[in-house]
Amino acid sequence: MPSFDPETLRADFPILSREIDGKPLVYLDNGATTQKPQCVIDSMTRFYSYENANIHRGVHYLSREATDAYENAREYLRESLHVPATHELIFVRGATEGINLITHGLSSQLEEGDEIVLTIMEHHANFVPWQVLAKQRGLTLRFAGLRDNGELDLEDWKSQFNSRTRVAAFTHVSNVLGTRNPVTEMTAFARERGVLTLVDGAQALPHGPVNLAAVGGDFYVFSAHKVFAPDGVGVLYGPREILNAFPPYQTGGDMIEQVSVKGTTFRAVPERFEAGTPNISGAIGLAEAFRYLSGIDWEAANAHEDELAAHAASELEKIPGIRVFGSAPGKVAIVSFLYASAHPHDVGTILDTEGVAIRVGHHCAQPLMEYLKVPATARASFAFYNNHSDVEIFLRGMKKVERFFG
Ligand SMILES: Cc1ncc(COP(=O)(O)O)c(C=O)c1O
């Protein structure tokens, strides 16, 4: 039976009991990466201590065991994410690699004059690969704008579609504004027009389970390190039929059917896109993180995170000269703000002296910064293991910033 008690869960994360210069660590940089529970760390230590072997094709016991652990991780993720039989789940290095794999695969299928619809809130990972592809293939990129509260302007997004639109790529959740996009409605709209969709789920999974069958799109990507799991591994999900028609992204061992001096034939997905030795322990750690997260009551966890973020935002807004970005209904617990009297880097540096970790800068979303007409923001991003004390220490740190610069 899933339950939620932030203090009990917090104890599962060893790093959260650290002190920084004698002060308790207040980790509010969860949008950049999340911390790992002991069970995830243990699952990887166990693999390297007792089970390590290379996978696939091995006849010895350890290799068979490691292969099973890797493939069982895939199966567990398939079940947890409700992957339909028509779709495949491929292990990649992360969201960035997943998106690059898709733009590479689509390259030969798109023609000059074809159009891609993006939104202005995309992370560079879901922006630059499309821009590069557009340049190579003579494609047109169209960008949907936002409403004043940071919500996607859905009417504007829909109006970007025309008879040349081939792909719509959009984030599930904005890493700067916390806006949660209506992805099911968006994938349905695109599908009715025969347009492929790619959803960037990097910031959605840290805030609760995602049902990919319900999202209903073609491609979906995310990074394990943002879901309380190891770095260097992530997931690409997509329709088998389309993926099998893509040329291989990388070639080499494990992804081939037959190799001779005359030529090579390639395997179908998932192996087609898992050339070389994959991140075996990473896949195992990711499945363990999903197992851990399945024990959490996410309704309660989201209410907790949202309350912390709402309290932080409303207190910040009381400081003269502070502007908070993004108040879309249903947004996730990310608070981006700009203080007129101090550069975000100074805000981050002063907070650091109090043991508070936030992120400052353009958050790999420079087109959004340009759109908002700001050079950078400071961002406090919350996870279920944050607590009221974290918010109080953060706000105390902001008082110090105010004393310095206000
Ligand atoms: C919305 C979004 N998409 C993609 C990425 C890229 O993730 P990664 O660097 O793990 O590939 C990030 C990372 O911050 C992100 O926030």
The ligand as an SDF file (V2000), in Angstrom:
LIG
                    3D

 16 16  0  0  0  0  0  0  0  0999 V2000
   13.2020   19.4140  -19.7550 C   0  0  0  0  0  0  0  0  0  0  0  0
   14.5560   18.7960  -19.9360 C   0  0  0  0  0  0  0  0  0  0  0  0
   14.8070   18.1060  -21.0490 N   0  0  0  0  0  0  0  0  0  0  0  0
   15.9900   17.5210  -21.2740 C   0  0  0  0  0  0  0  0  0  0  0  0
   17.0080   17.6250  -20.3590 C   0  0  0  0  0  0  0  0  0  0  0  0
   18.3240   16.9740  -20.6550 C   0  0  0  0  0  0  0  0  0  0  0  0
   18.5640   15.9150  -19.7850 O   0  0  0  0  0  0  0  0  0  0  0  0
   19.9810   15.1780  -19.8060 P   0  0  0  0  0  0  0  0  0  0  0  0
   21.0190   16.2440  -19.6340 O   0  0  0  0  0  0  0  0  0  0  0  0
   19.9080   14.2500  -18.6460 O   0  0  0  0  0  0  0  0  0  0  0  0
   20.0750   14.4650  -21.1070 O   0  0  0  0  0  0  0  0  0  0  0  0
   16.8030   18.3460  -19.1840 C   0  0  0  0  0  0  0  0  0  0  0  0
   17.8880   18.5130  -18.1880 C   0  0  0  0  0  0  0  0  0  0  0  0
   17.8820   19.4130  -17.3960 O   0  0  0  0  0  0  0  0  0  0  0  0
   15.5350   18.9390  -18.9640 C   0  0  0  0  0  0  0  0  0  0  0  0
   15.2850   19.6380  -17.8530 O   0  0  0  0  0  0  0  0  0  0  0  0
  1  2  1  0
  2  3  1  0
  2 15  2  0
  3  4  2  0
  4  5  1  0
  5  6  1  0
  5 12  2  0
  6  7  1  0
  7  8  1  0
  8  9  2  0
  8 10  1  0
  8 11  1  0
 12 13  1  0
 12 15  1  0
 13 14  2  0
 15 16  1  0
M  END
$$$$
